[in-house]
Amino acid sequence: MSLREIVVVSGKGGTGKTTLTSVLARALSGNAVLCDADVDVPDLWILLKPRVQAEEQFTGGDKAALHRPPCDDCGLCVPVCRFGALSSDENGRVLLDRSRCEGCGACTLVCPRGAFSLSPAVQGRIYASETDFGPFWHARLVPGGENSGRLVQILRERAKASALEQGKSWILVDGPPGIACPAISAMTGCSIALAVTEPSRSGLHDLKRLGELAKRFRVPMAVVLNRSDLSEEGAEAVRQACREAGWPLLAEIPFLVGVVEDLARARIPEAIPPETARQVLEGLEARISGR
């Protein structure tokens, strides 16, 4: 059986994307490699409770480094920094705040002593973990960290290598919300995108944007409607959009107090029955195979 990669996506945070991913992870237990590609705000680890086996730095995006010597605190560099990364203290000593540096290189051009250099900065950390449900690749960017799209790509590559090495049939990815660079990096080349939406105008709008993105990158898409009973009008609008676009609506999950209670206790919700997860997975497999 060929390796299949599910990327769970949503138009925004809070739709239940990560919650559904955790439920599918439990259903695929032992037969999948798991991956959290929502690297800006990763929270799948809260539910999966990973045991970190290894970690490494993720670097990218050059930033300035100030070297003493040869810096003599002449201060010529301070006014040319447009990002406020360079300043002088009360004693005239030049200070560099690397967190504010954008790597433009202006300081390297004006410094008469060559006291500045550019080098890749640490943007986050990558973790290889084990969970009760299978191997888990995840990461965390530092606040304001760059190159999240590249980090998503690295995580997917690591997850795929692990799945092939261990003979797993599935890769399950909790994708970034929205349609920006990280979401594109997560979705490109996957077997199928599973869009989680809500019965609201904003949910419908976001669903259609995700559909346009999936179509552009030739990725088949299926849909799960979460909190489906909060608005019958909104739910029907989502159903109609799915019919018109040809997106399989694999499940409608009502608002369940038990889900909220389990999430508050950092647990994978028991209130979403295993039958729902199996129904979604069977629908995804059918969509991938073109049935």
Secondary structure, DSSP 8 states (H G I E B T S, - for coil): ---EEEEEE-SSTTSSHHHHHHHHHHHTTTSEEEEE---SS--HHHHH--EEEEEEEEEEEEEEEE-TTT-----TTGGG-TTS-EEE-TT--EEE-GGG-----HHHHH-TT--EEEEEEEEEEEEEEEETTEEEEEEEE-TT-S-HHHHHHHHHHHHHHHHHHHT-SEEEEE--SSSSHHHHHHHTT-SEEEEEE-SSHHHHHHHHHHHHHHHHTT--EEEEEESGGG-HHHHHHHHHHHHHHT--EEEEE---HHHHHHHHTT---SSS-HHHHHHHHHHHHHHHHT-
